[in-house]
Amino acid sequence: MLTRVFELCASEAPENQVAKSTLYQDIPKLFRSDTKAKRWVRRKGYQVALGRMIHVSPRDMQRSYMRVLLCHRKGPTSFENLRTVDGVTYDSYREAALHAGYLEDDSEWVACMTEASQFRMPNQLRQLFATIIVYSQVVEVGALWEQFYDDLSIDFGYKYRSLEGNTKEEMVKFHTLKNLNDLLLANGSAVAHFEDLPQLCEYPHLVLDSLLQNNLIRREMEGDLSTARSLML
């Protein structure tokens, strides 16, 4: 689809000139894809058409920065043209996005989280958040956390819905942080590496309770394993 959009934007046909001033995700609102002819055809009259860009994992850096450029650049005519800023063609999409001024703040990650929060489960959203802050250059991790905290913690809010006031708020935040920390540890990082995030050490009693509970579960599992082994002998 992308290469066909490039061809459309490069076309000199009068009916296609509007594509040169249109963002990639808005092309389907003005054109429809003729699969047989393998080209875009201008829509006639008013027709509602939704265009949604495919979600790209932040781990896929090249496609992620390409997506950033496509969200800002109107009428791209080729991959090379997409990487060209002020007459200079950069080797990577990241360099192009950086020199175009699209990476000066966290707007790309806010957009990514906003889109994901519409269809992803809280645990998936926490995984995405962990991936973003580990593998991307987020300027204000704490601000990103605060902006999407309700979405990141909604399942724990439901789990501890019977609690009230500060106790509920404390439990929800602690377990959201703890789960995020587990995800970060799996990626060679930790909540403690991000100074502007709330820290687990702010909840020492809950950390201790969690450790005791984990030890109890481990002992129960070891006991079950010993019982199973004795039955097999």
N, C-alpha and C positions, 0 to 999 in steps of 0.2 A: 504493500500500500504506500509506503513512504516514497519509493522510487517513482511511483505514478504521480504522487503529489509534486515531486520535483519536476517531472515532465510537464505537469499542468502549469506550474508557476513559471516555467521557462518558455511556455508557448507564447507565440506572438499573435495568436488568433484573437480578434476583437472580443469575442464572448468570454475569453478566459483571462482578460486583463485584471479583473477584480481579484483573482487569486493572488496576484503579486502584493496585495495589501491585506491579505488574510492570514491569520494564524493557522497552523497545521490542524489543531483540534476543531477549528471552525469551518474547515473546508466542506464537511458533509452537510452543513447548513445551506450551502450555496450550490453544491454539486452533488450528483449521485454517481455511484460507480457502475459503469456498464461492463459487467463481467465478460460478456461475449466479445465486445470490441476492445476490452482491456484498456479502458480510458475513462476519464471523468467527463460527465455531461452536465451542463448547466441546468439547474432545476427551473421549472416554469411555475410562476405564481408563488403563492405563500405555502410552504410545506414545512411542518415541524420535523426536524431531524436532529437527533442527539449524537454528538461525537464525543467519545471518551477515550483518552489515551490509556494504553495498557500500562498497568503498574510495573515499575522496574525496581528491583531490589537495589539498595544503596551499595551492596557488595559488587554489583555489576557496574563498576565506575564509569566505563566508557558510555554505556547506554544511559546511565543515570544523568551524566552531564549533557549527553545529546538531547535527552528529554528536556532538560532545563533550557537549552537553546531553542528547541522547538516551541516551548511555551512562551517565548519572548520574541522570536524572530518571525517577521512576516514575509511570505513569499520566497522561501528558500528554494534554490534551483538545483542543488547537488550537495553531496556530503562535504565536498571541498568548500562550497559557498557557505555552508552552515558553520564551518570553522573559520571563516574569514571575518575579521573585525577591522574596520577602518582601513581596508585595503591590504591587511596583513593576514595571510593564511597560516594558522597555527597547526602544530603537529597533533594536538589532542583537543578533544571537545572541552576538557576542563580548562585548558589554557585560554581557549576562545571565550568560554563563559566567564572566566576570571577577568580578562581584559575588557570584556563587554560590560563589566560591572554587575553581573548577575549573582556573584558570590560574595558580595560585600557584607551581607547580613544572612540571617537564617531563614529568609523567606522561602527558599526552595524546600527546606525541611519542614517548615510549617505547612506548606502546600502538600507535601508528601504525607504528613501525619493527618492533615485534615481529610484528604481523600481516603486514606486507609481507615480512619475512624468511622467512616460511613458504612463499611461492610466487613471489617475485621473484628474478631472476638478480642476481648481484653488481653488474653494471654498472647495472642498473635501480635497485638499492638505493642505490648511490652517487648516482645522479641524484636520487632521493627525498631522501636526506640533504642534498644540496646545496640543493635547493629549500626544505627545512624551515629550514635555518639562515640562508638568505638572506631568505626572505619571512615568517618567523615569529619570535616573540620567545622564543627558546630561552634559558633561564636559564644552563645549564651545557653549552655545546657540547662541551667536552672530555670530560665525563662521558658524554655521549651517544655520542661517538666511541668511547670505551673500551668501553662496554657492547656496541656492535655491531661492533667492529673485526673480529672473526673472520668475521662474515657479509659485511662490506664488502670483505674482502681475500681471500676463499676462492679466487677464480680465480687471483690472483697467487701464492697459496700453492701451487697446483697447477702453475703455469707454472714456478716456480723450485724444484720439489720435489727436484731433483737436488743442490741446494746444501745445505750443512750449517751448523748453529749460527748464529752471529751474522751471517754473510754472507747466509744465506737470510732471516733476520729483517729485516735491513737492506734488502735488495732488495724484499721484499714490502711493507714499510711505505713505502718511498720511492715505489714505483710506484702504490700505492694512494693516497698523498697527491698525487702528480703528476696522476693521473687525476681526483681530486676537484678539484684546483686548476683543471684545464682546464674542468671543468663549472662551477665558480664563476666563472671568467673569462667564460664564455658568458652569465652572468647578472649581469655587472657587479661581481663581487666577486673575492675571492682567499683562499687559505688564510691569508695574512699578515694579513688583517683580523680573524682570530679568534685572540687571544693564547693561549687555552688549548688550541689544537690543536697537534700537532707541526708543525714548520716545515721547509720544503724546504731552507732554509739550513743545517740540521743535517747535510745530506748533500751538501756542496759538490762532492766528486769525482763523485758520481752525477749531479748537475745538469750538470756539465761534460761527462760522457760522453754524457748525453742530448742536449745541445746539439750536440755534435760529430756524433752519429749523425743528428740531424735535418738538419744541414747536408749530410752525405754523401748522405742520401736526396734532399734538394732538388736537389743537383748532378746526381745520377743521373737524376732526372726531367727536369731542364733539358737534359741530354745527350740523353735519349730524344726530347724534343720537338724539339731541333735536328736530330736525325737524321731524324725524321719529316718535318720541313719541307723538308729537302734532297731527300728522295725525291719530294716532291710537285712540286718545281721542274723 
